[in-house]
Amino acid sequence: MPGNGSAGAVPASSSVGLLGRVGLDAAGCARRLAFLDFGAEDAARLADLRTFAHANVDAIVDDFYRHLLAFEETRRLLDDDNEIARLKKLQRRYFLSMFEGNFGRDYFESRLRVGAAHARIDLHPEWYLGTYFLYVRLLTERLREHYRDDADTLLALLGSFFKVVFLDMGLAIDAYIMSGYVDRTLAQEYRRMAEVAERALAEKADLEQTKADLTGMIVHDLKGPLGGILAVTQLARRRGTPGDATDRHFAQIQRSAQDLMRMIENLLEIDQMREGRLELRLEPVDVAGMLAECAAEYRAAGEIAGMEIVVAADPGLPITMTDRWLLRRVLNNLVVNAVRHSAAGRIELGARLTDDRLEIRVHDSGRGIPPEEQATLFERTRRRRGAQREDTGLGLIFCKMAVQRMGGALTVESALGKGTAFVITLPPDVSM
């Protein structure tokens, strides 16, 4: 829209409207023109093009909108023929105003107003700013033909025109910032990211619940038949002849079923501990007596593997308040692990008081664990190969989590060729 005042000079009256909102007063507008080195000579060159501009404006505007309609991002805003006709009239007025030579307050205000309008309809800045290059290209093509024999004049005219284009682009950026487009875009992106995160969390929760439900169903379904196998093998051994081949076969079946039952219970309780659903049932526990019970239970399995299981508990150990079943499960796992990974030798179950803490040790005289394996011994992704079979690793994970649940710690001490000791340390407040 044509402005008033001379080129390169902005009236000293106080800024109003959008100029005031972007903080542009008369001096600020003048400094923008000065920074672009736009002066009276540039205004005069553009004024000399008025006749040329009037002769070419309709063709340029038609080409301008033809280009916009070729892209979906801009075409969606131009879906009405009457609206396109109205916009073409406004575009024609804007194009001609660039050659009036008047770049005062009204010109600045009009460019801010147009930029704010485009920001309100959420036309992305890359498309809006891209239209300025389109103007440059369309005008340059026609000026090059018109001044094909006068390159110096052509370059001077284009230089003045580019200054106006970059002035308008700067005001467009001001309008987008002033209108809150950037804040809206950021807010929309934050909302989108929050929605994505919420969906991901919901999907993760659903997946975890599905896994938990599946684990529960598997454990429930497997414990029944395993219990039946254990009961039948125990009955068959009672009715058979101890020590014969059939008795040994049933004993092996019984041990395998017990191992499988132990792994199933480990898996279930690991999930319960991870979810904080495993409750401790505290009661007085005679640790020395528990070690003796555990040794007696696995002594036969140890003898088959060539292992001697002994108990070496300090006399006078205090009664300990802890979860009897959970601690016994930990000891069972550690002893089975020692039997499985020791070819022959000795397994010692020990307990002592040290610094007012109860220390329980399961020490074997096996081949030991390499240092690189010790670092990942209690990780769920680890799989350790034993002498004859592959260990799932769930037993040690269960032990670590169970001891931590009881307020203690589980560590490993091992050296190649010197065996391995798993050390359970329980806090002093559980002893009495």
C-alpha positions as CSV (number, residue, x, y, z in Angstrom):
1,M,0.0,0.0,0.0
2,P,1.5,3.4,-0.9
3,G,3.0,5.3,2.0
4,N,3.7,8.9,2.7
5,G,6.9,10.8,3.3
6,S,10.1,10.7,1.2
7,A,12.3,7.7,0.6
8,G,14.8,7.0,3.3
9,A,13.1,9.4,5.8
10,V,10.4,8.4,8.3
11,P,8.3,11.2,9.9
12,A,9.3,12.0,13.5
13,S,5.7,11.5,14.8
14,S,5.4,8.8,17.4
15,S,5.0,5.2,16.2
16,V,1.5,3.7,16.3
17,G,-0.2,0.4,15.5
18,L,2.1,-2.6,14.8
19,L,5.2,-0.4,14.6
20,G,4.8,0.4,18.3
21,R,4.3,-3.3,19.1
22,V,7.6,-4.3,17.4
23,G,9.4,-1.4,19.0
24,L,10.1,0.5,15.8
25,D,9.9,4.3,16.1
26,A,10.8,6.9,13.5
27,A,14.5,6.6,14.3
28,G,14.4,2.8,14.2
29,C,12.8,2.7,10.7
30,A,15.3,5.2,9.4
31,R,18.2,3.1,10.7
32,R,16.8,0.0,8.9
33,L,16.8,1.9,5.6
34,A,20.3,3.2,6.4
35,F,21.6,-0.3,7.2
36,L,20.4,-1.4,3.8
37,D,22.1,1.7,2.3
38,F,18.8,2.7,0.8
39,G,18.6,6.3,-0.1
40,A,17.2,8.9,-2.5
41,E,19.2,7.5,-5.4
42,D,17.6,4.1,-4.9
43,A,14.1,5.6,-4.6
44,A,14.7,7.5,-7.9
45,R,15.8,4.4,-9.7
46,L,12.7,2.5,-8.6
47,A,10.5,5.5,-9.5
48,D,12.0,5.4,-13.0
49,L,10.5,1.8,-13.3
50,R,6.9,2.9,-12.7
51,T,6.0,2.7,-16.3
52,F,7.7,-0.7,-16.6
53,A,6.0,-1.9,-13.4
54,H,2.5,-1.0,-14.6
55,A,3.2,-2.6,-18.0
56,N,4.3,-5.9,-16.3
57,V,2.4,-6.1,-13.1
58,D,-0.5,-8.2,-14.3
59,A,1.7,-10.8,-15.9
60,I,4.0,-11.0,-12.8
61,V,1.0,-11.4,-10.5
62,D,-0.5,-14.1,-12.7
63,D,2.8,-16.0,-12.7
64,F,3.2,-15.4,-9.0
65,Y,-0.2,-17.1,-8.2
66,R,0.4,-19.8,-10.8
67,H,3.5,-20.8,-9.0
68,L,1.8,-20.7,-5.6
69,L,-1.0,-23.0,-6.8
70,A,1.5,-25.6,-7.9
71,F,2.4,-26.4,-4.2
72,E,0.0,-28.1,-1.8
73,E,1.3,-26.1,1.2
74,T,0.2,-22.8,-0.4
75,R,-2.6,-24.1,-2.6
76,R,-4.6,-25.1,0.5
77,L,-4.9,-21.4,1.4
78,L,-6.1,-20.5,-2.1
79,D,-9.1,-22.8,-2.7
80,D,-11.6,-20.1,-3.7
81,D,-11.5,-18.3,-7.0
82,N,-13.1,-15.1,-5.6
83,E,-10.5,-15.0,-2.8
84,I,-7.7,-15.4,-5.4
85,A,-9.1,-12.5,-7.4
86,R,-9.2,-10.4,-4.3
87,L,-5.7,-11.3,-3.3
88,K,-4.4,-10.6,-6.8
89,K,-5.7,-7.0,-6.5
90,L,-3.9,-6.6,-3.2
91,Q,-0.8,-8.1,-4.6
92,R,-0.9,-5.8,-7.6
93,R,-1.1,-2.8,-5.3
94,Y,1.8,-4.0,-3.2
95,F,4.0,-4.6,-6.2
96,L,3.3,-1.2,-7.6
97,S,4.0,0.4,-4.2
98,M,7.5,-0.8,-4.3
99,F,8.1,1.6,-7.2
100,E,6.4,4.7,-5.6
101,G,9.6,5.7,-3.8
102,N,7.8,6.3,-0.6
103,F,9.0,4.1,2.3
104,G,7.7,5.9,5.3
105,R,5.8,4.9,8.4
106,D,2.7,3.8,6.4
107,Y,4.8,1.4,4.2
108,F,6.4,-0.1,7.3
109,E,3.0,-0.5,9.0
110,S,1.4,-2.1,5.9
111,R,4.2,-4.7,5.6
112,L,3.9,-5.6,9.3
113,R,0.1,-5.9,8.9
114,V,0.5,-8.3,5.9
115,G,3.1,-10.4,7.7
116,A,0.9,-10.6,10.8
117,A,-2.0,-11.8,8.7
118,H,0.0,-14.6,7.2
119,A,1.2,-15.6,10.7
120,R,-2.4,-15.8,11.9
121,I,-3.3,-18.3,9.2
122,D,-0.2,-20.3,10.1
123,L,1.5,-20.0,6.8
124,H,5.0,-21.4,7.6
125,P,7.7,-18.7,7.3
126,E,9.7,-20.7,4.7
127,W,6.7,-20.4,2.3
128,Y,6.0,-16.8,3.0
129,L,9.7,-15.7,2.8
130,G,10.0,-17.8,-0.4
131,T,7.5,-15.6,-2.2
132,Y,10.0,-12.7,-2.0
133,F,12.5,-14.7,-4.0
134,L,9.6,-15.5,-6.4
135,Y,9.1,-11.7,-6.9
136,V,12.9,-11.3,-7.5
137,R,13.0,-14.0,-10.1
138,L,9.9,-12.9,-12.0
139,L,11.0,-9.2,-12.1
140,T,14.6,-10.1,-13.0
141,E,13.5,-12.1,-15.9
142,R,11.6,-9.2,-17.4
143,L,14.2,-6.5,-16.5
144,R,17.0,-8.6,-18.1
145,E,15.0,-8.7,-21.4
146,H,14.1,-5.0,-21.1
147,Y,17.7,-3.9,-20.3
148,R,19.6,-6.5,-22.3
149,D,21.8,-3.8,-23.9
150,D,22.4,-1.9,-20.7
151,A,23.9,-4.2,-18.1
152,D,25.1,-1.4,-15.7
153,T,21.6,0.1,-15.4
154,L,20.1,-3.4,-14.9
155,L,22.5,-4.1,-12.0
156,A,21.8,-0.8,-10.4
157,L,18.0,-1.3,-10.6
158,L,18.2,-4.8,-9.3
159,G,20.4,-3.6,-6.4
160,S,17.8,-1.0,-5.4
161,F,15.0,-3.5,-5.7
162,F,16.8,-6.1,-3.6
163,K,17.1,-3.6,-0.8
164,V,13.3,-3.1,-0.7
165,V,12.8,-6.9,-0.8
166,F,15.1,-7.5,2.1
167,L,13.5,-4.6,4.0
168,D,10.1,-6.3,3.6
169,M,11.6,-9.7,4.6
170,G,12.9,-8.2,7.8
171,L,9.5,-6.7,8.6
172,A,7.8,-10.1,7.9
173,I,10.1,-11.7,10.4
174,D,9.2,-9.0,13.0
175,A,5.5,-9.6,12.3
176,Y,5.8,-13.4,12.8
177,I,7.6,-12.9,16.1
178,M,5.2,-10.1,17.3
179,S,2.2,-12.2,16.5
180,G,3.3,-15.1,18.7
181,Y,3.8,-17.5,15.8
182,V,7.1,-18.8,17.2
183,D,5.6,-19.3,20.7
184,R,2.6,-21.0,19.1
185,T,4.8,-23.3,17.0
186,L,6.9,-24.2,20.0
187,A,3.8,-24.8,22.1
188,Q,2.4,-27.1,19.4
189,E,5.6,-29.0,19.1
190,Y,5.8,-29.4,22.9
191,R,2.2,-30.7,22.9
192,R,3.0,-33.1,20.1
193,M,6.1,-34.3,21.9
194,A,4.1,-34.7,25.1
195,E,1.4,-36.7,23.3
196,V,4.1,-38.9,21.8
197,A,5.7,-39.5,25.2
198,E,2.3,-40.2,26.8
199,R,1.5,-42.7,24.1
200,A,4.9,-44.4,24.5
201,L,4.5,-44.6,28.3
202,A,1.0,-46.0,27.9
203,E,2.2,-48.6,25.4
204,K,5.1,-49.4,27.7
205,A,2.7,-49.8,30.7
206,D,0.4,-52.0,28.6
207,L,3.3,-54.1,27.5
208,E,4.7,-54.5,31.0
209,Q,1.2,-55.5,32.3
210,T,0.9,-58.0,29.4
211,K,4.3,-59.4,30.3
212,A,3.4,-59.6,34.0
213,D,0.0,-61.3,33.2
214,L,1.8,-63.7,30.9
215,T,4.4,-64.5,33.5
216,G,1.7,-65.1,36.1
217,M,-0.2,-67.4,33.7
218,I,2.9,-69.4,32.8
219,V,4.0,-69.8,36.4
220,H,0.5,-70.9,37.4
221,D,0.2,-73.3,34.5
222,L,3.6,-74.9,35.0
223,K,3.6,-75.2,38.8
224,G,0.6,-77.6,38.6
225,P,2.2,-80.3,36.4
226,L,5.6,-79.9,38.0
227,G,4.1,-80.5,41.4
228,G,2.5,-83.6,40.0
229,I,5.9,-84.8,38.6
230,L,7.6,-84.2,42.0
231,A,4.8,-86.0,43.9
232,V,4.9,-89.1,41.6
233,T,8.7,-89.4,41.5
234,Q,8.8,-89.1,45.3
235,L,6.1,-91.8,45.7
236,A,7.9,-94.1,43.1
237,R,11.2,-93.7,45.0
238,R,9.5,-94.7,48.3
239,R,8.1,-97.9,46.7
240,G,11.2,-98.8,44.7
241,T,14.5,-100.2,45.8
242,P,17.0,-97.5,46.9
243,G,20.1,-97.3,44.8
244,D,19.0,-99.3,41.8
245,A,18.9,-97.9,38.3
246,T,15.2,-97.0,38.4
247,D,15.6,-95.2,41.7
248,R,18.5,-93.2,40.2
249,H,16.4,-92.3,37.2
250,F,13.6,-91.1,39.4
251,A,16.1,-89.1,41.5
252,Q,17.3,-87.4,38.4
253,I,13.8,-86.6,37.3
254,Q,13.0,-85.2,40.7
255,R,16.1,-83.0,40.7
256,S,15.4,-81.7,37.3
257,A,11.8,-80.9,38.2
258,Q,13.0,-79.2,41.4
259,D,15.4,-77.1,39.3
260,L,12.7,-76.1,36.9
261,M,10.3,-75.2,39.8
262,R,13.1,-73.1,41.4
263,M,13.6,-71.2,38.1
264,I,9.9,-70.6,37.7
265,E,9.6,-69.2,41.2
266,N,12.7,-67.0,40.6
267,L,11.2,-65.5,37.5
268,L,7.9,-64.8,39.3
269,E,9.6,-63.2,42.4
270,I,12.0,-61.1,40.3
271,D,9.0,-59.5,38.6
272,Q,7.3,-59.0,42.0
273,M,10.4,-57.4,43.4
274,R,10.9,-55.1,40.4
275,E,7.3,-53.9,40.8
276,G,7.6,-53.6,44.6
277,R,4.9,-56.2,45.2
278,L,7.0,-58.7,47.2
279,E,6.2,-58.3,50.9
280,L,8.7,-59.4,53.5
281,R,7.4,-61.8,56.2
282,L,9.7,-61.2,59.1
283,E,10.2,-63.9,61.8
284,P,13.0,-65.1,64.0
285,V,15.5,-67.2,62.1
286,D,18.3,-69.4,63.3
287,V,20.8,-68.9,60.5
288,A,23.1,-71.7,61.6
289,G,20.2,-74.1,61.7
290,M,19.1,-72.9,58.2
291,L,22.6,-73.6,56.8
292,A,22.5,-77.1,58.2
293,E,19.1,-77.7,56.6
294,C,20.3,-76.4,53.3
295,A,23.4,-78.6,53.4
296,A,21.4,-81.7,54.3
297,E,19.0,-81.1,51.4
298,Y,21.7,-80.7,48.7
299,R,24.3,-83.1,50.2
300,A,23.2,-86.0,47.9
301,A,23.2,-83.8,44.8
302,G,26.7,-82.6,45.9
303,E,28.0,-86.2,46.3
304,I,26.8,-87.1,42.8
305,A,28.8,-84.1,41.5
306,G,31.8,-85.0,43.6
307,M,31.2,-82.2,46.0
308,E,31.4,-82.3,49.8
309,I,29.0,-79.8,51.4
310,V,30.0,-78.7,54.9
311,V,28.7,-76.0,57.4
312,A,31.1,-73.7,59.2
313,A,29.0,-71.3,61.3
314,D,30.5,-69.4,64.2
315,P,29.1,-70.4,67.5
316,G,26.8,-68.1,69.3
317,L,25.2,-66.5,66.2
318,P,22.2,-64.4,67.2
319,I,18.7,-65.1,66.1
320,T,18.0,-63.0,63.1
321,M,14.7,-61.3,62.2
322,T,14.3,-61.7,58.5
323,D,12.1,-63.4,55.8
324,R,12.9,-67.1,56.4
325,W,11.5,-68.3,53.1
326,L,13.2,-65.7,51.0
327,L,16.6,-66.2,52.7
328,R,16.3,-69.9,52.3
329,R,15.5,-69.5,48.6
330,V,18.7,-67.4,48.2
331,L,20.8,-70.0,49.9
332,N,19.2,-72.8,47.8
333,N,20.1,-70.9,44.6
334,L,23.6,-70.2,45.7
335,V,24.2,-73.8,46.6
336,V,22.7,-75.2,43.4
337,N,24.9,-72.7,41.5
338,A,28.0,-73.9,43.4
339,V,27.2,-77.6,42.7
340,R,26.5,-76.8,39.0
341,H,29.7,-74.9,38.3
342,S,32.2,-77.0,40.4
343,A,33.4,-80.2,39.0
344,A,34.6,-81.6,42.3
345,G,35.8,-80.5,45.7
346,R,34.2,-78.7,48.6
347,I,31.3,-76.3,49.2
348,E,31.3,-74.5,52.5
349,L,28.3,-72.7,54.0
350,G,29.5,-70.3,56.6
351,A,28.1,-67.5,58.8
352,R,29.7,-65.0,61.2
353,L,29.3,-61.6,62.8
354,T,31.5,-58.9,61.5
355,D,31.3,-55.2,62.5
356,D,27.8,-56.0,63.9
357,R,26.7,-57.3,60.6
358,L,25.7,-60.8,59.8
359,E,27.8,-62.3,57.0
360,I,26.7,-65.5,55.2
361,R,29.1,-67.1,52.8
362,V,28.7,-69.9,50.2
363,H,32.2,-70.8,49.1
364,D,33.1,-73.4,46.5
365,S,36.5,-74.7,45.5
366,G,35.7,-74.7,41.8
367,R,37.5,-73.1,38.8
368,G,36.6,-69.5,39.7
369,I,35.0,-66.7,37.7
370,P,37.1,-64.5,35.3
371,P,37.2,-60.9,36.3
372,E,35.4,-59.8,33.1
373,E,32.5,-62.1,33.9
374,Q,32.3,-60.9,37.5
375,A,31.5,-57.3,36.4
376,T,28.2,-58.5,34.7
377,L,27.4,-61.4,37.0
378,F,24.2,-60.0,38.3
379,E,22.9,-58.4,35.1
380,R,19.7,-59.7,33.5
381,T,21.1,-59.8,30.0
382,R,24.0,-62.0,31.0
383,R,24.2,-65.7,30.1
384,R,27.0,-67.7,31.6
385,R,28.1,-71.1,30.2
386,G,28.8,-73.8,32.8
387,A,30.8,-77.0,32.4
388,Q,27.9,-79.0,30.9
389,R,24.9,-76.7,30.5
390,E,24.1,-73.0,29.9
391,D,22.9,-71.1,32.9
392,T,19.9,-68.7,32.5
393,G,21.5,-66.4,35.1
394,L,18.1,-65.8,36.7
395,G,19.2,-67.4,40.0
396,L,21.9,-64.9,40.7
397,I,19.6,-62.0,39.7
398,F,17.0,-63.3,42.0
399,C,19.5,-63.6,44.9
400,K,20.8,-60.1,44.4
401,M,17.4,-58.5,44.3
402,A,16.1,-60.7,47.2
403,V,19.0,-59.8,49.5
404,Q,18.6,-56.1,48.6
405,R,14.9,-56.4,49.4
406,M,15.9,-57.7,52.9
407,G,18.1,-54.6,53.3
408,G,21.4,-56.3,52.7
409,A,23.9,-56.8,50.0
410,L,25.2,-59.7,47.9
411,T,28.8,-59.6,46.6
412,V,31.2,-62.1,44.9
413,E,34.8,-62.9,45.6
414,S,36.5,-65.1,43.1
415,A,39.9,-65.9,41.5
416,L,40.7,-68.3,38.7
417,G,41.7,-71.7,40.1
418,K,40.8,-70.7,43.7
419,G,37.1,-71.0,43.8
420,T,34.2,-68.5,44.3
421,A,32.5,-67.1,47.4
422,F,29.1,-65.4,47.3
423,V,28.8,-63.2,50.4
424,I,25.4,-62.2,51.9
425,T,25.7,-59.2,54.3
426,L,22.6,-58.4,56.3
427,P,22.2,-55.1,58.3
428,P,22.7,-55.1,62.1
429,D,19.1,-54.2,62.9
430,V,17.8,-57.5,61.8
431,S,19.7,-59.4,64.5
432,M,18.7,-59.7,68.1
